[in-house]
Structures are given as structure tokens and as C-alpha cells.
Amino acid sequence: MLLLALVLGACVMFFPFLWSASTSVSPGVGLSATPHLIPEQPTWSAYAELFRATPFARVIANSVGLAVATTAIQLVTSSLAAYVFARMPFPGRQVVFGVYLATMMIPMQVLLVPLFVQMRQLGLVDSYLGVLLPTMASAFGVFLLRQAMSSVPTELDQAARIDGAGHVTILTRIILPNVGPSLATLSVFSFMSSWNAFLWPLVILRSPQLKTLPLALAGLQGQYTTRWDVMMAGSIISILPMLAIYIFAQKYVIQGVANTGIK
């Protein structure tokens, strides 16, 4: 009975993706039309139209570049901060850590106006750096890696110090190799968050050549009529990289979440 329920649930969740894929190869199909899960005359014309009518290759490159840069920066900043909270005791450490975690409860909508004013004062409106700057630090990433680093035996640090190792050596050669699954988990979450980001890039970016994938997909929806086959083609293209990354890193994500004790 449980297996049947899981199969039905999987089918329900998989249906939108299947319908989108079918629509993307069925020219002229709209939302009001009866969906055909198996297209009668499939064609790739919608994908060709997508790249011909819009600079979609540049849009994909923009999203990939921002996502990779965001992921790399968050891995560095989160690793350094997590090491401090896990291995370097100082007065008020728990209080500072608690206050830092409390920032996770502040929604992006509240910070939107102050962030935009700050970016404008710095001259970073309509720039990639303006998109990256507010995402360079991640409270969730610090929490995730701090929990993982706390589970690494401190005896390894003491043995390394006897051999003359400093904090940088301990972090890079002892701690980080032992929290690989958590690093992979943070990488997937960071990449996914940047790849799907819509609100902040919408506010900060102006030039069409700087648009990211979510902004380009929103622009495919017309005011009066919409080419749903073209729009679904763009959606499928945006889904495939995340699907591939998740399939590749799934076991690391599960292991990383299990090791850090997050339920």
C-alpha cells in the first residue's frame, strides 16, 4: 500500500515536467488545449525559435557564470566562518552565531529597498557584481558546515598542531577533506538558489544582455498571446542542468544532511 502511494505521488509530481516536455515539441499547443503526453507530430522548431528570436545562449551563459561564482564564493566564505565558529572559541561565540543564524528569518522582500539603495551608491546597479554581492555570504552555509566541522574529532587538530600546522593547514588539509559531503550539499543548494533567483536580478539588472534565465523565461510570456511551446522549451532547458546536478550529487546531499544532523 505504501509503495502504491509513493508511485502515485511520484507520477503526480512528474506529470508537470512530462507535460512541459510534450508541449515544447508540439507547435501551436496552448494551455486551453487538451495535453497530449505523446505528441502526434513532434518537432524541435520551438527550441530553434527560442535561440533564433532571443539571445538565449547569452542568457544561459549569464546564469551559469553567476551560479558558479556564487557557489564558489559561498563555499569559501562559509568554510572560513564555520571553522571559526567550530574550532576557535572566543567570548560570545554562541551569541554571535545565534544572531547570525537569525538573519535567515529575514525575508528578501524586506531587504530589497535598502540593498538597492546601497548598490546604487556603490555604482553597482546593472552589473554582475551587484547581483553577486548580497549573496557572497550564506547563513545556511555557515550553519551546515559548522555542524559538519563540529563532528570532526579535535584530536586531529591537536596532532596537526604538534607537527607545526597552522589554522589554514588544519582547515584545508584536515577539516575540509572530512566534510566533503556537506560541501557538496552546500554546492547544490547554492547553485540551485542562484540558478532560480528572480526577484533580486529583476531589480538590479537593466540591460537585456545581462539577463539571467528566470528573467528571460518571464519575458517569453506575451501580454496578449504566448507561444507556450517556446516558453516550455525554455523551461525544459532551465530544468535540465539542475536535474543533472541533483542526480550526480544526490548521494552526497543525503550523506551531508545525515552527517550534520539536519532533519
C-alpha positions as CSV (number, residue, x, y, z in Angstrom):
1,M,0.0,0.0,0.0
2,L,2.8,2.4,0.9
3,L,4.6,1.5,-2.4
4,L,1.5,2.3,-4.4
5,A,1.0,5.6,-2.6
6,L,4.7,6.5,-3.4
7,V,4.3,5.6,-7.0
8,L,1.1,7.7,-7.4
9,G,2.8,10.6,-5.7
10,A,5.8,10.3,-8.0
11,C,3.5,10.3,-11.0
12,V,1.6,13.4,-9.8
13,M,4.9,15.3,-9.3
14,F,6.4,14.1,-12.6
15,F,3.3,15.0,-14.7
16,P,4.0,18.8,-15.0
17,F,7.6,18.1,-16.3
18,L,6.2,15.5,-18.7
19,W,3.5,17.9,-19.9
20,S,6.1,20.7,-20.4
21,A,8.4,18.4,-22.4
22,S,5.5,17.3,-24.6
23,T,4.3,20.9,-25.1
24,S,7.8,22.0,-26.1
25,V,7.8,19.6,-29.1
26,S,4.2,20.3,-30.1
27,P,3.9,23.6,-32.0
28,G,0.7,25.6,-31.6
29,V,-0.3,23.9,-28.3
30,G,-1.8,26.3,-25.7
31,L,-2.9,25.9,-22.1
32,S,-6.5,25.5,-23.2
33,A,-5.7,22.6,-25.5
34,T,-6.0,19.0,-24.3
35,P,-2.5,17.9,-23.4
36,H,-1.1,15.0,-25.3
37,L,1.6,13.3,-23.4
38,I,2.8,11.6,-26.6
39,P,3.0,14.3,-29.3
40,E,1.4,13.4,-32.6
41,Q,3.9,15.3,-34.8
42,P,6.9,16.2,-32.5
43,T,9.3,18.8,-33.8
44,W,12.2,20.8,-32.4
45,S,11.1,24.1,-34.0
46,A,10.2,25.7,-30.7
47,Y,13.8,25.2,-29.5
48,A,15.2,26.6,-32.7
49,E,12.8,29.6,-32.5
50,L,13.9,30.2,-28.9
51,F,17.5,30.6,-29.8
52,R,16.8,32.5,-33.0
53,A,14.4,35.1,-31.6
54,T,16.1,35.7,-28.3
55,P,19.8,35.8,-27.1
56,F,19.2,32.6,-25.1
57,A,22.7,31.3,-25.4
58,R,24.0,34.5,-23.7
59,V,21.2,34.2,-21.1
60,I,22.3,30.7,-20.2
61,A,25.9,31.8,-20.0
62,N,24.9,34.6,-17.7
63,S,23.1,32.2,-15.4
64,V,25.9,29.6,-15.4
65,G,28.5,32.2,-14.7
66,L,26.6,33.8,-11.8
67,A,25.7,30.4,-10.3
68,V,29.2,29.1,-10.5
69,A,30.6,32.3,-9.0
70,T,28.0,32.4,-6.2
71,T,28.7,28.8,-5.3
72,A,32.5,29.2,-5.2
73,I,32.3,32.4,-3.1
74,Q,29.8,30.9,-0.7
75,L,32.0,27.8,-0.3
76,V,35.0,29.9,0.7
77,T,33.2,32.4,3.0
78,S,31.0,29.6,4.7
79,S,34.1,27.4,5.2
80,L,36.1,30.2,6.9
81,A,33.2,31.3,9.1
82,A,32.2,27.8,10.0
83,Y,35.8,27.0,11.0
84,V,35.9,29.9,13.3
85,F,32.6,29.0,15.0
86,A,33.5,25.3,15.3
87,R,37.2,25.4,16.2
88,M,38.1,28.9,17.6
89,P,36.5,29.7,20.9
90,F,36.0,33.4,21.8
91,P,33.8,35.3,24.2
92,G,30.2,35.4,23.0
93,R,30.7,32.9,20.2
94,Q,27.3,31.3,20.7
95,V,25.6,34.6,20.9
96,V,27.2,35.8,17.6
97,F,26.4,32.5,16.0
98,G,22.7,32.7,17.1
99,V,22.4,36.3,15.8
100,Y,23.9,35.3,12.5
101,L,21.5,32.4,12.1
102,A,18.6,34.8,13.0
103,T,19.3,36.6,9.7
104,M,17.8,33.5,7.9
105,M,14.4,34.6,9.2
106,I,14.5,38.0,7.4
107,P,12.8,37.7,4.0
108,M,14.4,39.1,0.9
109,Q,11.5,41.4,0.3
110,V,12.4,43.3,3.5
111,L,16.0,43.9,2.3
112,L,15.1,44.7,-1.3
113,V,15.0,48.5,-1.0
114,P,18.0,49.0,1.3
115,L,20.1,46.7,-0.8
116,F,19.1,48.5,-4.0
117,V,20.0,51.9,-2.4
118,Q,23.3,50.5,-1.3
119,M,24.1,49.1,-4.7
120,R,23.2,52.4,-6.3
121,Q,25.5,54.3,-4.0
122,L,28.3,51.9,-4.9
123,G,27.6,52.2,-8.6
124,L,26.8,48.5,-9.0
125,V,23.3,48.8,-10.5
126,D,23.0,46.8,-13.8
127,S,26.2,44.8,-13.1
128,Y,27.1,41.2,-12.3
129,L,28.8,42.3,-9.1
130,G,25.6,44.0,-8.0
131,V,23.9,40.6,-8.3
132,L,26.7,38.7,-6.6
133,L,27.5,41.0,-3.6
134,P,24.4,40.3,-1.5
135,T,24.8,36.5,-2.0
136,M,28.5,36.2,-1.1
137,A,27.7,35.1,2.5
138,S,25.2,32.4,3.4
139,A,23.9,31.9,7.0
140,F,22.6,28.5,6.0
141,G,26.0,27.5,4.6
142,V,27.8,28.5,7.7
143,F,25.3,26.6,9.8
144,L,25.6,23.5,7.6
145,L,29.4,23.4,7.6
146,R,29.7,24.4,11.3
147,Q,27.6,21.3,12.2
148,A,29.8,19.1,10.0
149,M,33.1,20.5,11.3
150,S,32.0,20.1,14.9
151,S,31.7,16.3,14.2
152,V,35.3,16.1,13.2
153,P,37.5,14.9,16.2
154,T,39.5,17.7,17.7
155,E,42.3,15.2,18.3
156,L,43.2,15.6,14.6
157,D,43.7,19.3,15.1
158,Q,45.9,18.7,18.1
159,A,48.1,16.2,16.3
160,A,48.5,18.7,13.4
161,R,49.5,21.5,15.8
162,I,52.2,19.2,17.3
163,D,53.6,18.9,13.7
164,G,53.6,22.7,13.4
165,A,50.4,23.2,11.3
166,G,48.5,26.4,11.5
167,H,44.8,27.2,11.1
168,V,45.0,27.4,7.3
169,T,46.7,24.0,7.0
170,I,44.2,22.4,9.5
171,L,41.3,23.8,7.6
172,T,42.4,22.9,4.1
173,R,44.2,19.5,4.8
174,I,42.2,18.1,7.7
175,I,38.8,19.6,8.2
176,L,37.6,20.2,4.6
177,P,38.5,16.7,3.4
178,N,36.4,15.2,6.2
179,V,33.3,17.3,5.4
180,G,33.2,16.6,1.7
181,P,29.5,15.5,1.6
182,S,28.5,18.8,3.4
183,L,30.5,20.8,0.9
184,A,28.7,19.0,-1.9
185,T,25.3,19.7,-0.3
186,L,26.1,23.4,0.1
187,S,27.3,23.5,-3.6
188,V,24.0,22.0,-4.8
189,F,21.9,24.4,-2.7
190,S,23.9,27.5,-3.6
191,F,23.9,26.7,-7.3
192,M,20.2,26.0,-7.2
193,S,19.4,29.2,-5.3
194,S,21.4,31.3,-7.8
195,W,20.1,29.5,-10.9
196,N,16.4,30.1,-9.8
197,A,16.9,33.6,-8.4
198,F,14.4,36.0,-9.9
199,L,13.5,38.9,-7.6
200,W,16.9,40.4,-6.9
201,P,18.2,40.1,-10.5
202,L,14.9,41.6,-11.7
203,V,15.5,44.7,-9.5
204,I,19.2,45.2,-10.1
205,L,19.7,44.3,-13.8
206,R,18.6,46.6,-16.6
207,S,20.4,45.6,-19.8
208,P,18.9,42.8,-21.9
209,Q,22.4,41.3,-22.4
210,L,22.8,40.8,-18.7
211,K,19.5,39.0,-18.1
212,T,19.5,35.6,-16.3
213,L,17.4,32.6,-17.2
214,P,14.4,33.3,-14.9
215,L,14.2,36.8,-16.3
216,A,14.3,35.6,-19.9
217,L,11.7,33.0,-19.2
218,A,9.4,35.6,-17.8
219,G,9.9,37.8,-20.9
220,L,8.7,34.9,-23.1
221,Q,5.2,35.4,-21.8
222,G,3.4,37.9,-24.0
223,Q,0.8,40.5,-23.0
224,Y,-2.0,39.1,-25.2
225,T,-0.7,35.9,-26.7
226,T,2.0,33.5,-25.6
227,R,3.9,30.9,-27.6
228,W,3.6,28.1,-25.0
229,D,5.7,25.7,-27.0
230,V,8.6,28.2,-27.0
231,M,8.1,29.0,-23.3
232,M,8.0,25.3,-22.3
233,A,11.2,24.8,-24.4
234,G,12.9,27.5,-22.3
235,S,11.6,25.9,-19.1
236,I,12.9,22.5,-20.1
237,I,16.3,24.0,-20.9
238,S,16.4,25.6,-17.4
239,I,15.4,22.4,-15.7
240,L,17.9,20.0,-17.3
241,P,21.1,21.4,-15.7
242,M,19.6,21.3,-12.2
243,L,18.3,17.8,-12.8
244,A,21.7,16.6,-13.9
245,I,23.4,18.2,-10.9
246,Y,21.0,16.7,-8.4
247,I,21.2,13.2,-9.9
248,F,25.0,13.4,-9.8
249,A,25.2,14.8,-6.3
250,Q,22.2,13.1,-4.7
251,K,24.1,10.6,-2.6
252,Y,26.4,13.4,-1.3
253,V,23.5,15.6,-0.4
254,I,21.8,12.7,1.5
255,Q,25.1,11.9,3.3
256,G,25.8,15.5,4.0
257,V,22.4,16.2,5.6
258,A,22.6,13.0,7.6
259,N,26.1,13.8,8.9
260,T,25.1,17.3,10.0
261,G,22.0,16.1,11.9
262,I,19.5,18.3,9.9
263,K,16.1,16.8,10.0
